[in-house]
Amino acid sequence: MSIADMTWRSKGACHGLDAEMFYPDNEDHADFAISVCEQCQVRISCLNYALDNREHQGIWGGATARERRRILRQRRQSA
């Protein structure tokens, strides 16, 4: 992904919020972060970024690391 493709980041509902809330110690404590993502206009771009870059931690595009691993497995099985 090029620098030009990163413009979505400044449009995120999370922009300006404390990044720590998107990296909970336990995915069971991710409800607030996920609720922010649900209202976000660039959620899909964020999720795709995390999937493309294999982000291993945090909430991206409303998905936990566990959910993103499942999405990647499903993509591989469909290919």
N, C-alpha and C positions, 0 to 999 in steps of 0.2 A: 504494500500500500504506500503510495507516495505522500509527500507532505500535503499536497493539494487535497488529497482525499481525507485529510484529518480535520477539515473545517467543521464537521459535525460536532466536534467536541465542545466548541464554544456555545453551541445551541442546546446542550443537554440540560435536563431538569436538575442535574446534580452540580452543574457549573456554579462554583462559589460555595458549595457546601463542604463540610469537613470530609475529606476523602476516607478517613478512618471508618466512618459508618458503613462504607462499602466493602470493608475488609473485616467482617466480624470474626471473633475467635471461633465461633461455632455457627455453622450454616443455619441452625435453628433460631439464631438471633438476627436473621437477615430481613425480617419482615418490613422494617422501616425503609431500608434501602430498596427493596423490591417494590414497595408502594410508590417511591419516588420514580422508579423506572417505568411503572405502569402508566404514569401521566406524561412520559417523555416523548417528544416528537421525533427524536432521533434514536429511539430504542433499538430499532433493527440495525442501523449502522453500527451502533455500539456493540451489539451482540455479534454481528459479523466480524468486526474488528477483533473481538476476543477469540472467536473461533479460528479466524485466519492466523492469528498470532499465538495460538495455544496458551492463552492466559490461564495459569494454573490456580490463581487465587482471586478472591473477590467476587463481587456481584457486577456483572456486565450485561447490559441490555435486559435486566430483570432475571437473569439466569445465574444460578450458583455454579460453582466449579463442577459439582457432581452432575448437574443438568447439562452443562456444556459438554462434558465427557460423553454423556448419553447421546447428545445430538451428533457429535463427531462419529461415534460408533454407528449410529443409524445411517449417516451419510456414507460411510465406508461400505456398509452392507448393501446399500442401494446402488452403489456405483458399479 
